[in-house]
Amino acid sequence: MKIRFFAVVAAATFILGAAPAWAHHAFAAEFDAKKPVHLVGVVTKVELINPHAWIHVDVTGPDGKVTSWMIEAGSPNVLLRRGFTKATVAPGTQVIVDGYQSKDGSLRANGKDITLPDGRKLFLGSSGTGAPYDPKK
Amino acid sequence: MCYRFLVSLGALSVLLAAPILAQTSGGVPRTPDGHPDLQGIWTNATITPLERPDALAGKATVTDAEAKVLEAKSANELAEADGKSEGPLLTATGSAGTGGYNALFIDRGSEFARVDGVKRTSLIIDPPDGKVPRMSADAGRRLIASYVGGGFNSVKERPLSERCLIGFGSTSGPPMLPVLYNNNYQIVQTPDSVLILVEMVHDARIIRMNATHAPPDVRQWLGDSVGHWDGDTLVVDTTNFTDKTRFRGSTENLHVVERFTRIDAGTILYRATIEDPAAFSRPWTIEYPFLATPGPIYEYACHEGNYAETDILGGARKKEAEAGRN
């Protein structure tokens, strides 16, 4: 019984673990795993474009200087199916972004997680999203 | 003039009425020419992997109770990975990186593929071990090159999916495999042609019915597909691939035979046999359902904002400049 349980766990890990390798582009080709970024800023624009949506965020540094970052998000098609539109994160919304900066050193990063000030994860879509195959459907 | 208008209107109403007139037998809708009607929007999203995980060796199917445990585990892992970014982010410094995005990015279904009433642990049904047959050394090299590309000197050296030329993981195929997201297809059918619109990446497969293949010197990204009906099953034969497509390390002589059977109102059973002696030690077959989904299909004009490409090539230039300074 115990062996069987471990087999099941291993299989699930394998199944999920296989997923990240199959994206539009390899993460490691574009982003630098040694450059994690933690940004607190204000949304200025949302580009709901292919193959990735981009969220533009102005970040004010300790010296008061504002830098404009671009955050790579998911496929616009997936976002639309989750009910995310250009209006979902209106310009002026404050967000916290955890991600990795691009390898070329430009102010672009992937949005590993994007959090609203009240703690809600912007992209938490694991349940109740109404998406195809949603467990609640 | 007025008469002509009425004729046009009459023709239009016939066209509009056609789907309503389509006959239904045994729960399977049919087109006016009597063939099963495959039209509609479909998804092949599933968490069943192409190859059977070693942990499930010898177990081609799982019971619903077993599947429930695995499916819940998979969903939990996805949810766990979301919202715990900061620790892993910092831990990742100096490591190879997590390579991840948040859970919303991922839309590959939440269930194992169900065929003949039972859930399957691999999309591959032949060989019976659920694994891709032994690949030639050349095929292995081609497979790796198709993932990582040939270098960073030019866009032309980057993988095809990164360049938005074809979908990653063989979405349009053939064979048409489920991947991480956008697993949606629309089928439009006439007596002469069947068209499959593949959401990712904006590909339209045009299957010419009862036709012969293009001459061997005509090579296409998605190959050349011709179809015929075998009873109630649409059989699609595809050859004439380019030497760049490289499905799982295959050559341009890849031969794919797909079978589409609408088994009920909500399901097309999809089966594809893959053959390429220069790549695989034997032919192999995959099988899984395409399920009706409400849609709509969205555009996926992949190159629209493909900033990734400039970031990737720019990153390589920066690395070179840094190396030059050392």
HADDOCK unambig.tbl for C-alpha pairs under 7 A between the chains (distance, minus, plus):
assign (segid A and resid 7 and name CA) (segid B and resid 55 and name CA) 5.19 0.50 0.50
assign (segid A and resid 8 and name CA) (segid B and resid 70 and name CA) 6.61 0.50 0.50
assign (segid A and resid 10 and name CA) (segid B and resid 55 and name CA) 6.40 0.50 0.50
assign (segid A and resid 11 and name CA) (segid B and resid 53 and name CA) 6.00 0.50 0.50
assign (segid A and resid 11 and name CA) (segid B and resid 55 and name CA) 5.44 0.50 0.50
assign (segid A and resid 11 and name CA) (segid B and resid 56 and name CA) 6.82 0.50 0.50
assign (segid A and resid 12 and name CA) (segid B and resid 70 and name CA) 5.78 0.50 0.50
assign (segid A and resid 12 and name CA) (segid B and resid 73 and name CA) 6.29 0.50 0.50
assign (segid A and resid 12 and name CA) (segid B and resid 74 and name CA) 5.63 0.50 0.50
assign (segid A and resid 14 and name CA) (segid B and resid 53 and name CA) 6.89 0.50 0.50
assign (segid A and resid 15 and name CA) (segid B and resid 49 and name CA) 6.48 0.50 0.50
assign (segid A and resid 16 and name CA) (segid B and resid 74 and name CA) 6.20 0.50 0.50
assign (segid A and resid 19 and name CA) (segid B and resid 180 and name CA) 6.42 0.50 0.50
assign (segid A and resid 20 and name CA) (segid B and resid 99 and name CA) 6.96 0.50 0.50
assign (segid A and resid 20 and name CA) (segid B and resid 100 and name CA) 6.42 0.50 0.50
assign (segid A and resid 22 and name CA) (segid B and resid 168 and name CA) 6.79 0.50 0.50
assign (segid A and resid 22 and name CA) (segid B and resid 169 and name CA) 6.49 0.50 0.50
assign (segid A and resid 22 and name CA) (segid B and resid 179 and name CA) 6.91 0.50 0.50
assign (segid A and resid 22 and name CA) (segid B and resid 180 and name CA) 6.47 0.50 0.50
assign (segid A and resid 23 and name CA) (segid B and resid 168 and name CA) 6.78 0.50 0.50
assign (segid A and resid 23 and name CA) (segid B and resid 180 and name CA) 6.79 0.50 0.50
assign (segid A and resid 24 and name CA) (segid B and resid 161 and name CA) 5.95 0.50 0.50
assign (segid A and resid 24 and name CA) (segid B and resid 162 and name CA) 5.76 0.50 0.50
assign (segid A and resid 24 and name CA) (segid B and resid 168 and name CA) 5.96 0.50 0.50
assign (segid A and resid 25 and name CA) (segid B and resid 162 and name CA) 5.02 0.50 0.50
assign (segid A and resid 27 and name CA) (segid B and resid 99 and name CA) 5.06 0.50 0.50
assign (segid A and resid 28 and name CA) (segid B and resid 99 and name CA) 6.43 0.50 0.50
assign (segid A and resid 29 and name CA) (segid B and resid 312 and name CA) 5.69 0.50 0.50
assign (segid A and resid 30 and name CA) (segid B and resid 308 and name CA) 6.22 0.50 0.50
assign (segid A and resid 30 and name CA) (segid B and resid 311 and name CA) 5.74 0.50 0.50
assign (segid A and resid 30 and name CA) (segid B and resid 312 and name CA) 4.67 0.50 0.50
assign (segid A and resid 33 and name CA) (segid B and resid 92 and name CA) 6.51 0.50 0.50
assign (segid A and resid 33 and name CA) (segid B and resid 93 and name CA) 6.27 0.50 0.50
assign (segid A and resid 33 and name CA) (segid B and resid 96 and name CA) 6.36 0.50 0.50
assign (segid A and resid 33 and name CA) (segid B and resid 97 and name CA) 4.49 0.50 0.50
assign (segid A and resid 34 and name CA) (segid B and resid 92 and name CA) 6.92 0.50 0.50
assign (segid A and resid 34 and name CA) (segid B and resid 93 and name CA) 4.50 0.50 0.50
assign (segid A and resid 34 and name CA) (segid B and resid 94 and name CA) 5.51 0.50 0.50
assign (segid A and resid 35 and name CA) (segid B and resid 93 and name CA) 6.90 0.50 0.50
assign (segid A and resid 36 and name CA) (segid B and resid 89 and name CA) 6.04 0.50 0.50
assign (segid A and resid 36 and name CA) (segid B and resid 90 and name CA) 6.85 0.50 0.50
assign (segid A and resid 49 and name CA) (segid B and resid 304 and name CA) 6.52 0.50 0.50
assign (segid A and resid 49 and name CA) (segid B and resid 305 and name CA) 6.01 0.50 0.50
assign (segid A and resid 50 and name CA) (segid B and resid 300 and name CA) 6.03 0.50 0.50
assign (segid A and resid 50 and name CA) (segid B and resid 301 and name CA) 5.88 0.50 0.50
assign (segid A and resid 50 and name CA) (segid B and resid 302 and name CA) 4.90 0.50 0.50
assign (segid A and resid 50 and name CA) (segid B and resid 303 and name CA) 6.58 0.50 0.50
assign (segid A and resid 50 and name CA) (segid B and resid 304 and name CA) 5.40 0.50 0.50
assign (segid A and resid 50 and name CA) (segid B and resid 305 and name CA) 5.57 0.50 0.50
assign (segid A and resid 50 and name CA) (segid B and resid 306 and name CA) 7.00 0.50 0.50
assign (segid A and resid 51 and name CA) (segid B and resid 300 and name CA) 6.92 0.50 0.50
assign (segid A and resid 51 and name CA) (segid B and resid 302 and name CA) 4.64 0.50 0.50
assign (segid A and resid 51 and name CA) (segid B and resid 303 and name CA) 6.65 0.50 0.50
assign (segid A and resid 51 and name CA) (segid B and resid 304 and name CA) 7.00 0.50 0.50
assign (segid A and resid 51 and name CA) (segid B and resid 305 and name CA) 6.45 0.50 0.50
assign (segid A and resid 51 and name CA) (segid B and resid 306 and name CA) 6.18 0.50 0.50
assign (segid A and resid 74 and name CA) (segid B and resid 105 and name CA) 4.59 0.50 0.50
assign (segid A and resid 75 and name CA) (segid B and resid 105 and name CA) 6.59 0.50 0.50
assign (segid A and resid 77 and name CA) (segid B and resid 182 and name CA) 6.87 0.50 0.50
assign (segid A and resid 77 and name CA) (segid B and resid 298 and name CA) 6.09 0.50 0.50
assign (segid A and resid 78 and name CA) (segid B and resid 105 and name CA) 6.70 0.50 0.50
assign (segid A and resid 78 and name CA) (segid B and resid 107 and name CA) 6.88 0.50 0.50
assign (segid A and resid 78 and name CA) (segid B and resid 181 and name CA) 6.99 0.50 0.50
assign (segid A and resid 78 and name CA) (segid B and resid 182 and name CA) 6.65 0.50 0.50
assign (segid A and resid 98 and name CA) (segid B and resid 85 and name CA) 6.58 0.50 0.50
assign (segid A and resid 98 and name CA) (segid B and resid 86 and name CA) 6.62 0.50 0.50
assign (segid A and resid 102 and name CA) (segid B and resid 311 and name CA) 6.48 0.50 0.50
assign (segid A and resid 103 and name CA) (segid B and resid 311 and name CA) 6.87 0.50 0.50
assign (segid A and resid 103 and name CA) (segid B and resid 315 and name CA) 4.59 0.50 0.50
assign (segid A and resid 104 and name CA) (segid B and resid 311 and name CA) 5.89 0.50 0.50
assign (segid A and resid 104 and name CA) (segid B and resid 314 and name CA) 5.09 0.50 0.50
assign (segid A and resid 104 and name CA) (segid B and resid 315 and name CA) 3.72 0.50 0.50
assign (segid A and resid 104 and name CA) (segid B and resid 318 and name CA) 5.86 0.50 0.50
assign (segid A and resid 111 and name CA) (segid B and resid 101 and name CA) 6.54 0.50 0.50
assign (segid A and resid 112 and name CA) (segid B and resid 85 and name CA) 6.94 0.50 0.50
assign (segid A and resid 112 and name CA) (segid B and resid 100 and name CA) 6.43 0.50 0.50
assign (segid A and resid 112 and name CA) (segid B and resid 101 and name CA) 4.44 0.50 0.50
assign (segid A and resid 112 and name CA) (segid B and resid 102 and name CA) 5.17 0.50 0.50
assign (segid A and resid 113 and name CA) (segid B and resid 83 and name CA) 6.42 0.50 0.50
assign (segid A and resid 113 and name CA) (segid B and resid 85 and name CA) 6.43 0.50 0.50
assign (segid A and resid 113 and name CA) (segid B and resid 102 and name CA) 5.60 0.50 0.50
assign (segid A and resid 121 and name CA) (segid B and resid 83 and name CA) 6.80 0.50 0.50
assign (segid A and resid 123 and name CA) (segid B and resid 102 and name CA) 6.71 0.50 0.50
assign (segid A and resid 123 and name CA) (segid B and resid 103 and name CA) 6.91 0.50 0.50
assign (segid A and resid 123 and name CA) (segid B and resid 104 and name CA) 5.19 0.50 0.50
assign (segid A and resid 124 and name CA) (segid B and resid 82 and name CA) 6.88 0.50 0.50
assign (segid A and resid 124 and name CA) (segid B and resid 103 and name CA) 6.25 0.50 0.50
assign (segid A and resid 124 and name CA) (segid B and resid 104 and name CA) 5.91 0.50 0.50
assign (segid A and resid 125 and name CA) (segid B and resid 103 and name CA) 6.20 0.50 0.50
assign (segid A and resid 125 and name CA) (segid B and resid 104 and name CA) 4.87 0.50 0.50
assign (segid A and resid 126 and name CA) (segid B and resid 79 and name CA) 5.85 0.50 0.50
assign (segid A and resid 126 and name CA) (segid B and resid 103 and name CA) 6.66 0.50 0.50
assign (segid A and resid 133 and name CA) (segid B and resid 109 and name CA) 5.22 0.50 0.50
assign (segid A and resid 133 and name CA) (segid B and resid 110 and name CA) 6.05 0.50 0.50
assign (segid A and resid 135 and name CA) (segid B and resid 110 and name CA) 6.96 0.50 0.50
